[in-house]
């Protein structure tokens, strides 16, 4: 499933169909259970699932992961996937515990480190998050996911108002994959803060092309359980995005 981390909505749907068919044929296969759960959470995080689909995906993923962890309590991919699940469902403090458990088995697990960084961001610990993303970048494992901690480092810098430091990280992430369009929008905010309005407009146009229908209201991640520090910093970034061309409504 390595390619799934850089996939498109169309490939996501194809991979989901393939894994669900495989699981129906072999319902006790823990590798397929974890792969499907991780894919569903990727769909939630990349906003490829919404509304009832998102809720159903979360319920299904949690059930599969809990079943897998009961059957194989030391199975590293299941701990990694559960860490991602808790993060994607805004259970940030529980996610930190689950990610720490995954890292106790595999200290070089870049995916677990990435989700530690995300939880630290949502709880307002921006400096800690930046250090975590930079640690994952030094490990660079697995390489297919290296764009994630680069955008994480750029995001953490933007939350701290450090646009000049954010730009190189965001450009490196985009050079690997354009992902969901949010990276371009963060880049637009950084350029806007630096007074590079033409570059900001161009980056925002690309972001909106990758994520059609984006507005001030649907670009931010859900704020449930997020700290006031994170919410305040996010609002500042969103205003920069609007100034760069993101529709306000």
N, C-alpha and C positions, 0 to 999 in steps of 0.2 A: 504493500500500500504506500510505498514511499512517494510515488508520483502524485498521490492524492493531495499532498500538502501544497502543491503548486497547480492545482487543477482549476477547471472552470465549472460553472454550474451544470453544464451539459455532461461533462465527465463525472461530476459528482453524482448525478442521477444514474448514470450508467454503472458506476462503481457500486452504488447502493443496491441497485437491482441485482448485480452479480453476487454481492456478498449475501444478500437476503436469500437468493436461490441456493447458494452454497450452504447456508445455515439451515435451511429447510431440509436439505439432504443429509446434513450431519449436525443435528441440533446440540450435541454435547461438545463440539469442537471449540475449545476455549480460544484458540488463535483467531478463528473466524468471529467469535463473539466480541473480542476486544477490537479487532479491526473494524467491525461494523459500528461499534459504540464510538470509537475514535473518529470515524468518518462522519457519523451523525453530529457529533460535537463540533467537528470542523464546519459542517453545514450551518450550524447555529452561529458560530463565531464569525463566519464569513457572510452572514445574513442571506444565505441561500435558502433558508427555511424561515418561515415566519408564521405567526398566528397559530392555528390548530396544528399545523405541521411541526412547528417548533416544539410545542407542548408534548405532542406524541413522541417526537424524537427524544426528548429529555427523559420521559418516562421509560421508554424502551431501553435507552442507553444505561440508565441507572440500574434497571432490573438485570440486564445482562452482566454489567460489571460486578454487581453484588454477588450474583450467582458464580461468576468466575473466581472472585476473591475467596468465596467460601470453599470452592473446589481446589483452588491452588493459591493459598495465601502468600506464597513467596514469588508469584509470577510477576516479574518486573513490568511487562507491557500493560498488565491490568492496573497496577498501581499508577503508572504514568497516565493511562487513560482516565482513571478515576480522579486524579489530580486535575486533569483538563476538564472533566465533567463538572466538578465543583466550582471551578473558575468560571466556566461558561454559564453556570446557573447562579452566579453572583454570591456564592457561599465562600467568601474570600478567606476567612479565618480557618475554616475547615479545609479549604484548598491548600493553605500553607502547611497544615499538618500532613495532608495526604502527599503533597509534593516532597516534603521532608522524608516521608517514609520511602517514596520512590528513590530519592537520592541516597538513602541509607543502603540501598541495594546496589545502586549505580551512581556514584558521585559525579560522573562525567555526563550525565543524562541532560543534553541540551534542551529537550522538550520540557522536562520537569523544571529546569532552571528558568526557562522562558515563562512558565506559568507562575512560578514564585515571583518573578518580576512583575507580572500582570497584577497579581494579588497585592503586591507592595504598592503599585501605582494606585489601585483603587482604594487602598487604605491610607493614602496620602504620604507614603514613605518614598518620595521621588529619588532622593540620593541613593537609598538602598536599592531601589529598582534599577537605577542606572548601573550600579556596581554589579548587580546580578546579571543584567543583559551583557555587560562587557565581559564578565566571567564566561558566560555561555559562548560569546564570540571567540574568546581565546581557545576554548575547548573545540568549537566548531564541529560538534557531533550531535546528530547526524548532519552531514554537509547539506543535504537536500533542504533542511529547515533553516539554514543560516540567515535567510532574509528576515525571519521572524524576530530574532533578537536585535538585528540592525534597526528595524523599524521601532522596536521597543526602546532602544537607546535614543533614537530620534524623538520619540514621543515623550520619554522622561525629560529630555532636555527642553522640549517645548513647554512642558508643564512647569518647568522651573524658569521659563522666560529666556532660555538660552538658544535663540534662533540660530545664531551663527554656528554653534556647536551641533545643532540638530541637522542642519542641511547635509553635511557629508554622510552622516549615517543614513538619512532617508534616500539620498541618491544611490548609495551602495545597495540598499534594499531593493529599490526600483530596478537597478541594473540586473538583479537576479530574477525578480518577478514583479509584475505590476500588482499582483494580488487583487484585492477587492475594490481598489480605487481610493481607499482611505489614506494610503501612504502619499498619494499625489495631493490629496487635500491637506494633509499635514504639511507637506512641502510648500503648498500654496500659502498656508498660514505663516510659515517661517519666512518665506520671501516677502510677504506682506509686512511682517514686523520689521524686516530689514530695509523696507522702502523700495524693494525691487518689484514694483507693481505689475510690470509687463510679464515678468517671469511668474508672478503669483497668478495672474489671470490664465496664463498658458497651462500651468500645473493644475489649476482648478478645472479647466475645460477637459483635460485628460481624465481627471478624477471623476467628473460627472459622466463622461463617456463610458468609463468602466463600471460606474454605478449609477445607472439611469434613475431618475426620480428622487435623487438625493436633495435634501433640504436641511435647514438648520435643526429641524425637529427629529429627523431620523438618522442622521450621521453619528451622533454620540452613542457610545455604548450605554446600555440600561444603567440607571443610577441606583437601583436597589442595593442597599447595604454599602454604598460608596461613602467615603468620608466627606465632610464639608470642605476640607482642603482640596480634595480632588475635584469636587463639583465647581468650586470657585475658579480653579485653574482651567478647567475644561471650558467654562463659559468664556474666559478670555480668548482661548484658542478659537472657539466657535465664532466669536465676533470678528476675528481676523479672517476666518474662512468666508464669512458673509461679505466682508470688505473686498475679498478676492474674487467674488462672483458666485458664491453658494446662495441659492435662493433662500430667502428668510421664511417662506411658507410654501 
